[in-house]
């Protein structure tokens, strides 16, 4: 194997890029990507081997340059954390969005007249997936915490009891890290006798951290609560540094999945060629840290989020946090602060995500900048904090958004 020599000026360019990225990283506290893990033991494989996990993880195929055995281990490790049944199936995706697209496609393969239901706080990829598959999407309003309003869901399901349902729940919404009540969603479907149904959980951010909680503290969000498929992100809590996800179904999806003669593998995934490197990174993070190490990282992040709350309370800045969340939602800071810090603001609110890799020193520097601002402090509606002990400013309960049908009214 021949190393590619550096062209003139490329060493300096790479050094400059690295310095810029490291400098910018200090101010990036608003997006949920963990950055505390590195993988030096895998460096020679990641930088020196072509690894293509083309096709189904359980079909080796004609090629030998893959890590499908590692991928199967990753699927089982994640499936165990999410308490998936014995007949589960899954694969390592490019990200959670691909997993949701796969889940919606599987629901459509089972039920061509399926209707998709998702909350107003669901990730934008849900709308995109429904549009790509030309599936009707009913948007369900949220409650004051950012969770799907199950009463509104029940009403919308009741209007279409003759149609199969694909409910997309979220475990960790984008802005407030709210966790939809999958147990209640399943019970609503049972009460309405909607038997042709699937419940997919987009657990990109919070799936693994929630799965590590003690049983009494663990919300109903996983397969035992009623999920039929789930997806988590690898580049978020598991710090793979490369975008990826892990999709788990409760069973191998039905539908056409013939073996491709060229690859020798069943065509069961959204993409054909898939990274063989990301399963390695996922496997390394899951096995070297183990449940104890992963739990410790999650608790450290929650501790930093609680610290952030306490400091915002001291300076009187409106804020909120859902139970067990790494995310602290706050009234959007002045423009000067937003120019320096990446906080994912929407014009009214912003958020800090205390992922592994974010430090107290970063939070303190941000808070110093917030204190130094001469602009009037906003008095905006933010999601009320369910951990009441640390939120002194409670805005009036915001009016929940009304549900709507994204692709024309359904009868």
C-alpha positions, 0 to 999 in steps of 0.5 A: 500500500502506497501512501499519497505524498503531500502536494505543495502547500497541502500540509500548510492548508491541512494545518490551517484547517485543523487549527480553524476547526479546533478554534470553532469547536470551542464555541459549538455548544448548540448541536448534539454531537459528542466529541470526547472520544477518539479512536487511535487503535483503529487509525490504520484501518480507518485510513488504510482500508476500503470497507464496503458493507454493501447490502444486507448485514446478514448476507456476506456477499461476494466481496471480502472487504467489509465488516458485516460481522462487526455490524451484526454485533453493533445491531445486537448491542443497540437492540439489547439496550433498546430491549428489542425482541429476539427476532429483530433486524437492523443495520448501520445507516448514514444517520437517523434520517435514513433509518426513519425513511427505511421505517416509513418505507417498510410500513408502506410495503406492508400497508400501501394506504398507510397514513403517517402521524408525527408531532409538530416537534418531530425532526424535519426528516420525517416530513422529507421521508413522507414526501419522498414516499408520497405518503400522507402526513398528519402533524400532531400538536405538542404539549407544553413540554414539547411532547406529542399531544396524545389526546390530539393524536387519538382524535386524528387516529379516530378520524381515520380508523379504517386506514393503517397508521404509522406513528413516528414518535421522538425520543429527544426532540431537536429543540427541547429534547422532549420524549414522546410517550410511546406507551400512551401512543400504543394504548391509544392505538389499542383503544381504537382497535387500530391493529394495522399499525407501526410505531417508529421511534426517532431516538437519534439523540436520547435513545442510548442515554435513556436506555442507560437509566435505572428501570424506575427512572426510564420512560416508556420509549422503547420496544417494550413500550410499543415501538416496532422500529427505532433508530439512534445516531452514532455521531451524537452520544456515541461520538463516532465523529462520522455521521451514522446511525443504527436502525432496529426493527422488531422483525425483518421487514417484508417486501421485495428484497431480492438478492443482487447478482452483482453483489451477492447480497440481499437489497434490504437497505436504503443505500447500496454501498455502506460504510464499513468503517462506522460499524467499527467506530460504533462497536469500539465505543459500545464495547470499550466503554461498556454500560458503566462507562456510557452511563458515566458519560451520560450522567456527567452530561446531565450534571453539566446541564443542571449546572447550566440551569443553575447559572442561568437562574442566577442571572435571571435568564429564562430557560427550561429543561426536560427530565434527563435531558442534556439540552437546556432551552433558553430565550435567544441571547442578543445578536452579539452572543449568537454571532460568537456561539453556535446555539441553534436559535430560531429567533425566539429560543436557542439551546445549549446541548451539554454533550460529552466533550462540552466542558464547564469552562465553555459554559462559564465563558458563554455565561460571562458573555451573556452577563456582559450583554447590555441589551434588555433581557427578553421575556419570551415563552419557553418550554417550562422546566419539569425539574421545578427546583431550578427554574425561577422564571415560568412563562405562561403556557404556550398555546399548542399548535393545531394539527394539520395534514401536510398533503391535503385533508384526509377523510 
